Amino acid sequence: NEENIAKATDFLSKLHCLDIKEKKLFGPACSACLFLSEYPNVLDRRFNYISAFSPDTPILKNASEFIHNNVYPIIQDIKNNFSLSCKGILNEISLEAQVLTPADFGFHNILISPDKSTFVDFEYFGRDDPVRQILDFLHHDKSREIKKEMKDLFVKSYCENAKPLDGFEERLKVADPMIGMTWVLIYLNVLSKDYLEHIKFTQGSIEGIVEERIMKAEKKLNDLFFFKKSKIKCATLMLSS
């Protein structure tokens, strides 16, 4: 609700408005993008992370076809359009424009009680482009059920309170598809070699969780505003009974 959004933006704004001397005390956040050119690199690293598995079962064969036939071409389109959109925008995010940020920020990491809200989980804390923090909150899996008007209010309130430096709105616009695609790849982390081994060891079967994550990734692909006019063909990943 509006009160929750107000508390979240108030906290984030205060953190993002800390003086430059505080910023100098911390290194970059996890996967920070202190240059616009870093955004495409994040996608490449994440795609390489999930695409090295061996498709030795029916579900993994389907998953391999999905990421190479559906996901990879859209990554390339997004990167190409990002490069075109960034022309004329300063590549480096200056220290003044950088912010200290928790990275994994959202209501899943806020303890809400009647008299206060407590923000937790600063594992990935550090300096970053504020655009990444705002877009990560909007695209986060845990923010799926937040209504659009509440997300709009979050952005509006943040801008009013934090007063981000010039260029923020331009970067917000051009980076939006990049962060949306980042979340497609986060859903697909389950396909990494380490994750697959972990699932096999703890659950014995990978089919259920792999199928669930690919369905989430498909939906996220279809939801990306950049591609709303051409719906992505859904892959058939249900195993025959």
C-alpha positions in Angstrom: 0.0 0.0 0.0 1.0 3.7 -0.1 2.4 3.6 3.4 4.7 0.7 2.6 5.9 2.3 -0.5 6.5 5.6 1.4 8.7 3.8 4.0 10.6 1.9 1.3 11.4 5.0 -0.8 12.2 7.0 2.3 14.8 4.5 3.4 16.3 4.0 -0.1 16.4 7.8 -0.7 18.2 8.5 2.6 20.8 5.8 1.8 21.2 7.1 -1.8 21.7 10.7 -0.6 24.7 9.9 1.7 27.7 12.2 1.1 30.5 11.3 -1.3 32.9 10.7 1.6 30.7 7.8 2.7 30.6 6.4 -0.8 34.4 6.3 -0.9 34.4 3.9 2.0 32.8 1.2 0.0 33.7 -0.7 -3.2 31.2 -1.6 -6.0 28.1 -3.6 -5.2 27.8 -7.1 -6.6 27.5 -7.0 -10.4 27.6 -3.2 -10.2 27.3 -1.2 -13.5 29.4 1.9 -13.0 29.7 2.3 -16.8 26.7 1.9 -19.2 28.9 -0.5 -21.2 28.7 -2.9 -18.2 25.0 -3.6 -18.7 25.4 -5.8 -21.7 28.4 -7.6 -20.0 26.1 -8.6 -17.2 23.8 -10.3 -19.7 26.6 -12.1 -21.4 28.1 -13.4 -18.1 24.7 -14.6 -16.9 23.9 -16.3 -20.3 27.3 -18.1 -20.3 26.6 -19.2 -16.7 23.4 -21.0 -17.6 24.2 -22.3 -21.1 27.1 -24.7 -20.3 25.0 -27.7 -19.1 24.8 -31.0 -20.9 21.3 -31.5 -22.4 21.2 -35.2 -21.5 17.6 -35.5 -20.5 14.3 -34.6 -22.3 13.7 -31.6 -20.0 17.2 -30.3 -20.4 17.1 -30.8 -24.1 13.9 -28.6 -24.2 15.6 -26.1 -21.9 18.7 -25.9 -24.2 16.4 -25.3 -27.2 14.5 -22.6 -25.3 17.6 -20.6 -24.2 19.3 -20.8 -27.6 16.3 -20.4 -29.9 14.2 -18.0 -27.7 16.4 -16.3 -25.1 19.7 -15.7 -26.9 18.2 -13.9 -30.0 16.3 -11.5 -27.8 19.4 -10.8 -25.7 21.2 -9.8 -28.9 18.3 -7.6 -30.0 18.2 -5.9 -26.6 22.0 -5.3 -26.6 21.8 -3.9 -30.1 19.0 -1.5 -29.3 20.7 -0.6 -26.0 23.9 0.4 -27.9 21.8 2.6 -30.3 19.9 4.2 -27.4 23.0 5.0 -25.5 24.5 7.2 -28.2 24.9 10.7 -26.7 24.6 9.4 -23.1 27.7 9.6 -21.0 29.1 6.1 -20.5 30.7 6.5 -17.0 28.5 6.9 -14.0 30.4 9.5 -11.9 31.1 9.0 -8.3 28.7 11.8 -7.5 25.9 10.0 -9.4 26.7 6.6 -7.9 24.8 5.6 -4.7 25.3 3.2 -1.9 22.7 0.5 -2.3 21.6 -2.8 -0.7 21.2 -4.4 -4.2 18.7 -7.1 -3.1 16.1 -4.5 -2.1 12.4 -5.2 -1.8 9.6 -6.1 0.6 11.0 -9.7 0.9 13.9 -8.1 2.9 11.8 -5.7 5.0 10.5 -6.7 8.4 7.2 -4.8 9.0 5.8 -4.2 12.4 3.2 -1.7 13.7 5.7 0.9 14.8 8.6 0.5 12.4 10.1 -1.2 9.3 13.5 -2.9 9.5 15.5 -3.4 6.4 17.7 -6.5 6.2 20.1 -8.4 3.9 23.0 -6.2 2.8 25.1 -9.1 1.4 25.6 -7.4 -2.0 25.8 -3.9 -0.7 28.1 -1.3 -2.3 28.3 1.5 -4.9 26.2 1.3 -8.1 24.2 3.2 -10.6 20.8 4.1 -8.8 19.0 3.0 -12.0 19.9 -0.6 -11.4 18.5 -0.5 -7.9 15.2 1.0 -9.0 14.8 -1.3 -11.9 15.8 -4.3 -9.9 13.0 -3.5 -7.4 10.5 -3.1 -10.2 11.5 -6.3 -12.0 12.3 -8.5 -9.0 10.5 -11.8 -8.8 9.2 -10.8 -5.3 7.7 -7.6 -6.7 5.5 -9.5 -9.2 2.3 -9.0 -7.2 2.8 -5.3 -6.6 0.3 -3.3 -8.6 1.5 -1.0 -11.4 0.2 2.1 -9.6 2.2 1.3 -6.6 5.4 0.7 -8.7 4.7 4.1 -10.4 4.4 5.7 -7.0 7.7 4.1 -5.9 9.5 5.7 -8.8 7.8 9.0 -8.4 8.5 9.2 -4.6 12.1 8.1 -5.1 12.7 10.8 -7.6 11.1 13.5 -5.4 13.1 12.4 -2.3 16.5 11.4 -3.7 16.6 13.9 -6.6 18.9 11.8 -8.7 21.5 13.6 -10.8 21.0 14.5 -14.5 20.9 11.5 -16.8 18.9 9.3 -14.4 15.7 9.3 -16.4 17.5 8.6 -19.7 19.4 5.7 -18.2 16.2 4.4 -16.5 14.6 4.2 -19.9 17.4 2.6 -21.9 18.3 0.1 -19.1 14.8 -1.1 -18.5 14.9 -4.0 -21.0 18.4 -4.9 -19.9 17.2 -5.4 -16.3 14.1 -7.2 -17.4 16.2 -9.7 -19.4 18.6 -10.0 -16.4 15.6 -11.4 -14.5 14.8 -13.9 -17.3 18.4 -15.2 -16.8 18.1 -15.2 -13.0 15.1 -17.5 -13.3 17.2 -19.7 -15.5 20.1 -19.9 -13.0 18.6 -23.3 -12.2 20.3 -24.6 -15.4 23.8 -23.8 -14.2 25.9 -26.9 -13.6 26.3 -26.2 -9.9 22.6 -25.6 -9.4 21.6 -28.8 -11.3 24.0 -30.9 -9.2 22.6 -29.3 -6.1 19.0 -30.1 -7.1 19.9 -33.7 -8.0 21.6 -34.1 -4.6 18.9 -32.6 -2.5 15.7 -33.5 -4.4 16.6 -36.4 -6.7 14.7 -35.0 -9.7 15.3 -31.8 -11.7 12.2 -31.8 -13.9 9.7 -29.9 -11.6 11.9 -27.0 -10.7 13.4 -26.6 -14.2 10.0 -26.6 -15.8 8.7 -24.1 -13.2 11.7 -21.7 -13.8 11.4 -21.9 -17.6 7.7 -21.1 -17.4 8.6 -18.0 -15.3 11.3 -17.0 -17.8 8.8 -17.4 -20.7 6.3 -15.1 -18.9 8.9 -12.5 -18.2 10.0 -12.5 -21.8 6.4 -11.9 -22.9 6.0 -9.2 -20.3 9.0 -7.1 -21.4 7.5 -3.9 -22.7 10.2 -3.8 -25.4 8.7 -6.8 -27.1 5.0 -6.4 -26.4 4.1 -5.9 -30.0 5.5 -9.3 -31.0 4.7 -12.0 -28.5 7.4 -14.6 -28.1 6.4 -18.1 -29.1 6.2 -20.2 -26.0 8.3 -23.4 -25.9 6.6 -26.7 -25.1 8.4 -27.9 -22.0 5.8 -30.2 -20.4 7.1 -33.8 -20.4 4.7 -36.4 -21.7 3.2 -38.5 -19.0 
